[in-house]
Amino acid sequence: MIDLHTHSTCSDGTLSPAELVREAKKSGLTHLSLTDHDTAQGVVEARAEAGAQGLSFIGGLEISAEYQPGTLHVLGYGFEENDAALGERLEYVRRCRAERNPKIAENLRRLGMDVDIKEVKAISGHGLVGRPHFAKVLLDKGYVPSLQEAFDKYLAKGRPAYVNKVRLSPAESLSAIRKAGGVAVLAHPLQLKAGRDGELEAVVRSLVDLGLQGMECYYRNHSAQDTEALLALARRYGLLATGGSDFHGANRPGIRLGAGEGALRVPLECWEQLAQITRRN
């Protein structure tokens, strides 16, 4: 079993990097990548635990890029983790995120909810603070009956507590990963919300021109038809196919490592081709 898209407490997951690896082993995984948002902070810990547990491991991360109307995330694999230029870009994004979070707390207080940024940071375990941590505070304080309700009512894009975050451009995201020796992969392409005929292909083509090398064809909630269509698109543009669950632990109940919402199965060839490219880079 293979999972190339997971998150830990270093971003918005609920398991530490080592706990994530142990849970992966318990779940029957044999190959794993940690892809936290805008940071590779947990990769060293996860790699060490993977070695102890006998799991094959590739270091990764996930960068949010500027895009409308949906979301464009770029996964990076096998990059030089101490690369100065990549580190500077990620630090810039994290700094902007830190400036955004108090504004979300202020919006929630304006809506009549007693939310202090200090308690949100405590919930995060002092990793990167994100909207799932705000959702957990709202749930714990009884303002919402579920984490999903917190997003649907207050925290999702367009809802009253939402604050837009600073993102790198697609070109910057792809370039930062490639220049650090990594492999740049488009995450969950259906979340681009490119609905009209040919629109998704047009976006992918433009990203290929900017240096895109792969696409996440296998994803936690893709139907068989979704997967086949994305595999065909990847073949047309010579893209590596990857896949993963987008596991966040308790922050996204119902998503299992390696299995997503139940039907996810990432072929071994995805891992083998990715490992081959990262070695070559």
BELUR-V250356 format. One record per pair of residues at least 6 apart in sequence whose C-alpha atoms are under 7 Angstrom apart, sorted by the first residue. I is the first residue (numbers start at 1). J is the second residue. D is the distance in Angstrom with one decimal. If there is no record, write none. Layout:
BEGIN
I|J|D, I|J|D
END
This chain:
BEGIN
1|28|6.5, 1|29|4.5, 1|30|5.4, 1|31|6.5, 1|258|6.0, 2|29|5.8, 2|30|6.2, 2|31|4.8, 2|32|6.0, 2|258|5.7, 2|266|5.7, 3|31|6.5, 3|32|5.1, 3|33|6.5, 3|243|6.6, 3|244|4.6, 3|245|6.4, 3|257|6.7, 3|258|4.9, 3|266|7.0, 4|32|5.7, 4|33|4.7, 4|243|5.8, 4|244|4.6, 5|33|6.2, 5|34|6.4, 5|35|5.7, 5|243|7.0, 5|244|4.4, 5|245|5.8, 5|246|4.9, 5|247|6.9, 6|33|6.7, 6|34|5.2, 6|35|5.4, 6|36|6.9, 6|245|6.7, 6|246|5.0, 6|247|4.7, 6|248|6.5, 7|13|5.0, 7|34|6.1, 7|35|5.8, 7|36|4.8, 7|247|6.0, 7|248|5.2, 8|14|6.0, 8|15|5.2, 8|16|5.3, 8|17|5.4, 8|20|6.7, 8|36|6.4, 8|248|6.7, 9|15|5.6, 9|16|5.0, 9|124|6.9, 9|125|6.9, 9|127|6.0, 10|36|6.6, 10|41|6.5, 10|42|6.0, 10|127|4.8, 10|128|5.9, 11|36|5.4, 11|37|5.6, 11|127|6.0, 11|128|4.8, 11|129|6.9, 12|128|6.9, 12|130|6.2, 12|132|6.5, 12|248|6.7, 13|248|4.2, 13|249|5.6, 13|251|6.5, 14|248|6.4, 14|249|5.2, 14|250|6.0, 14|251|6.5, 15|249|6.4, 17|42|5.6, 17|45|6.1, 17|46|4.9, 18|45|6.1, 18|46|5.2, 18|49|5.6, 21|46|6.3, 21|49|6.4, 21|50|6.0, 24|257|6.4, 25|53|6.9, 27|257|6.9, 29|258|6.6, 30|55|5.1, 30|56|6.3, 31|55|5.6, 31|56|4.6, 31|57|5.9, 32|56|6.3, 32|57|5.0, 32|58|6.7, 33|57|5.6, 33|58|5.0, 33|59|5.7, 33|60|6.1, 34|43|6.6, 34|59|5.9, 34|60|5.5, 34|61|6.8, 35|60|4.5, 35|61|3.7, 35|62|5.4, 36|61|4.9, 36|62|5.7, 37|61|6.0, 37|62|4.7, 37|63|5.9, 38|61|6.4, 38|62|5.8, 38|63|5.2, 38|90|5.5, 38|94|7.0, 39|61|6.1, 39|90|6.5, 40|60|6.7, 40|61|5.9, 40|81|6.9, 43|59|5.6, 47|57|6.2, 50|56|6.7, 50|57|6.4, 58|77|6.7, 58|78|6.2, 59|77|5.9, 59|78|5.6, 60|76|5.3, 60|77|4.4, 60|78|6.3, 61|75|5.7, 61|76|5.3, 61|77|6.9, 62|73|6.5, 62|74|5.5, 62|75|4.4, 62|76|6.2, 63|73|5.5, 63|74|5.1, 63|75|6.4, 63|173|6.6, 64|72|6.2, 64|73|4.5, 64|74|6.5, 64|167|5.9, 64|168|6.9, 65|72|5.4, 65|73|5.7, 65|167|5.2, 65|168|5.0, 65|169|5.2, 65|170|5.2, 65|173|6.5, 66|72|6.8, 66|167|5.3, 66|168|5.9, 66|169|5.1, 66|170|6.4, 69|193|6.7, 70|191|5.8, 70|192|4.4, 70|193|5.0, 71|191|5.7, 71|192|5.1, 72|192|5.9, 73|186|6.3, 73|187|5.4, 74|173|6.9, 74|184|6.5, 74|185|5.6, 74|186|4.9, 74|187|5.6, 75|184|5.9, 75|185|5.0, 75|186|6.2, 75|187|6.0, 76|177|5.9, 76|182|6.0, 76|183|5.5, 76|184|4.8, 76|185|6.3, 77|182|5.3, 77|183|5.1, 77|184|6.8, 78|182|4.9, 78|183|6.5, 78|278|5.3, 79|177|6.6, 79|180|5.3, 79|181|4.8, 79|182|3.7, 80|180|5.4, 80|181|6.0, 83|180|5.8, 86|176|5.3, 86|177|6.9, 86|180|6.5, 93|166|6.7, 93|167|6.7, 96|166|6.2, 97|165|6.5, 100|163|6.8, 100|165|6.6, 102|117|6.0, 103|163|7.0, 104|161|5.7, 104|162|6.3, 104|163|6.1, 105|115|5.9, 105|116|6.3, 105|117|6.1, 107|161|5.0, 108|115|6.7, 108|161|5.7, 109|115|6.2, 120|133|5.9, 120|134|5.9, 120|137|6.5, 121|129|6.2, 123|133|6.1, 124|133|6.0, 131|155|6.8, 132|251|6.4, 135|147|5.5, 135|150|5.3, 135|151|6.9, 136|147|6.4, 138|144|6.0, 138|150|6.8, 139|145|6.2, 139|146|6.0, 139|147|6.4, 144|150|5.9, 153|159|6.4, 154|160|5.5, 154|161|5.2, 154|162|6.8, 155|161|5.4, 155|162|5.0, 156|162|6.1, 171|210|5.9, 174|184|5.9, 174|211|6.2, 174|212|6.5, 177|183|6.7, 177|184|6.1, 178|184|6.5, 181|281|5.6, 182|278|6.6, 182|281|6.9, 183|213|6.4, 183|278|6.7, 184|212|5.5, 184|213|5.4, 184|214|6.3, 185|212|6.2, 185|213|5.8, 185|214|4.2, 185|215|5.0, 185|216|6.8, 186|214|6.2, 186|215|4.6, 186|216|6.0, 187|215|6.4, 187|216|5.2, 188|216|5.7, 188|219|6.6, 189|216|6.9, 194|200|5.0, 213|239|5.3, 213|240|6.2, 214|239|4.5, 214|240|4.2, 214|241|5.8, 215|234|6.6, 215|239|6.4, 215|240|6.2, 215|241|5.3, 215|242|6.1, 216|241|5.9, 216|242|4.6, 216|243|4.9, 217|227|5.5, 217|230|5.4, 217|231|5.9, 217|241|5.7, 217|242|5.9, 217|243|5.9, 218|227|5.9, 218|242|6.4, 218|243|4.2, 218|244|6.4, 218|264|6.8, 218|266|6.3, 219|243|5.5, 219|244|5.3, 219|245|5.7, 219|264|6.4, 220|244|6.5, 220|245|4.5, 220|246|6.8, 220|259|6.9, 220|260|4.0, 220|261|5.6, 220|264|5.6, 221|260|6.7, 221|261|5.9, 231|241|6.9, 234|240|6.8, 234|241|6.7, 241|270|6.0, 242|270|5.3, 243|266|5.7, 244|258|6.7, 245|255|6.9, 245|256|6.9, 245|257|6.1, 245|258|5.9, 245|259|6.4, 245|260|4.4, 247|255|6.0, 247|256|6.5, 247|257|6.0, 254|261|6.2, 255|261|5.1, 258|264|6.7, 258|265|6.9, 259|265|6.3
END
